[in-house]
């Protein structure tokens, strides 16, 4: 999904979103989902999707977009 489309949909629907930092703790065998420990949490959230422009690596510090129960990794902090 394109980041512009994603943010456009959020703004259009007047949804509440939050941006949090996290650390990648694992990748699935097919590299389609990752596990992320959100800042302040003691356990990782599994099955997280990420933008196609990002190639996840364990221990990356990432920016996460959170809306209700949905969490998407936008990319890595440098």
Secondary structure, 3 states (H helix, E strand, C coil): CCHHHHHHHHHHCCCCCEEEEEEEEEECCCCCCEEEEECCCCCCEEEEEECCCCCCCCCCEEEEEEECCEEEEEEECC
